[in-house]
Structures are given as C-alpha cells and as structure tokens.
Amino acid sequence: TKGKLRFGIRLKFSVAIISLVSVIIVTIAVMVIYRESELLKEQIVNFAKREVVHLGNTAQQTIGIDELALSDAVNELTKIDFFRYVFVLNSRDEILYYFDRRGEEGKTTHVERKPLDDKVARNLALTGEPDDVLILEYKDPDGTGEIYDFAMPVASRIDSKRKIGAVVIGMSDIVIRKEIESIIRLIVISFLGFLILATIIIRPIKRLSHGAAVIGKGDFSHRIEVNTSDELGRLAEEFNTMTEMIQEAREQEIETRIMNEQLEMARDIQEGLNPMGFYNKGGVQIKGFTRAAKGVGGDYFDF
C-alpha cells in the first residue's frame, strides 16, 4: 500500500535481538546491583562495627593507664581509606586521640582535651548493653555519598554503669559506590559484547538479504557469500545453487532463441530458391512442394 511504512526482516530481527538482550541485561543489572549493594553494605557495616568494638575494648583497658597503646590503635585505623574519622573520648566526651579526614583539604583539626563538637547529633550515653554500637547515617558534607557514624560508649571494667569514655568511627560509603561502579562497568562491557555478538549473528542475514535484492534485479551471476555452517549458510548455498541453475537455463534459452531465429532466416532463404510458378505445357502441369526440416541442409529444388 502506498505511504505505508515497511520494515525489513533484517531490521526486525536486529531490533528483536537487541531488545531481548537489553531487557535481560537490565533485569540482571538491577538485581545484581541491588543485591550486591545490600551485601556490600552489610559486610562493610559489620566490619566497621567490629573495629569500633575492638577500639572500645582497647580504650576500656588503656584509658588513664596506657594511652600510648590507644594512640597506636588510632594510628593503625588511618590505614583504612574509607574511615573518614576516628575519635577516642574521655568520660566528659573530650578528645583524647583522633584523626579527621573531613574538610576541603581532607583534614579537619580539633583541639585535644576539649569536647567533640563536629555538628553530628550522635548519642554517647551509656545504654546498659555491652558492646552496643549506635549507628547514625547522614549526608557527607564534602561529597555526594553517605557517612555511617558508629559510636560506642565505653564503661568501666569495674562498674559497668560508669562511663569512662567513648569511641567514634565515621565510615564513608565510597567503598560501596566504587564496587557498584565496577559492577556497572562490567555490565556495560557485557552489553557491548552482546551487541557485537548480535551484529555477528545479523551480518549473514544482511548478506543474504542484499544478495536476494541483487538477484531480484536480474543479476544471476551474483553469488551470496555466507561463510557459516549453520542454517543460514546452507540457505545461502541453496540460493546460490538455484541462481546458478536459473542462469544456465537463461543462457540455454538465449542460445535456443538465437538458433531458432537463424533457422527461420535460413528457411526463408531456402524457400526463396524454389520456383515460384509451376510447369504448364501441352496440357501437362507439374507442381512442386517443399517442406523445410528443423535443420537446414544443402537441398536445392529445380526442374
């Protein structure tokens, strides 16, 4: 119908494959990203909680006794890149030891032996539960991610109701975001691989479609090159065989037509050599008749 938009089978096949692959990849990507992000978050949070408990136990044994060991414990935590800050506080929530990577220059300075005031509304009161870690999540003021604040009050070993200090660790979610970015990159690479695979699959169909169009225009000498051993390759071979037979039949037909035209011309010439009248003399009439065969020989009629 005139004006009706038509789509070729190659385009339909391409769109079908790409759409199917896209749906599968997007579905898998969403599931993987969600699952991995939750799993990573759980693992990192558990790791940070263990470090808080470990630092709290160290503080419980060393505050006011061996604070050099406490300083070493804080310095050891600086090796963990995604820890934004660590504070060890005394019973009045004054800073004993710390490091703080927040701020424009990646460092914030605090005054030791002064109360911690970093504008984070954390609860540092004793809860009555041993190793009870309080977790607070807030927006990272220096970036686009989140910070998980882990705080644990430290009770006296002698009197569990008496607070002798507190430990605080701030963890950035950058490690989670980096892992998710790696997963997304892997998914994108996989998607590109699927596109390349779809192109490889579609290429023989494209060649077959192009070859059919060329042959349809009357070029029976064209051969379709599809170097595959699958159904498309066998179809191309059958197509080439059929085209070759059509070409041979066409050439034979042309030769036969030329031969018939030459025979007809020879027949007319031979008929022209025969007498046009008949013998009529003395009451005797003689007539002659010739019929040319399919092939013209060297016969000649005379009287």
Disulfide bonds with the S-S distance in Angstrom:
none
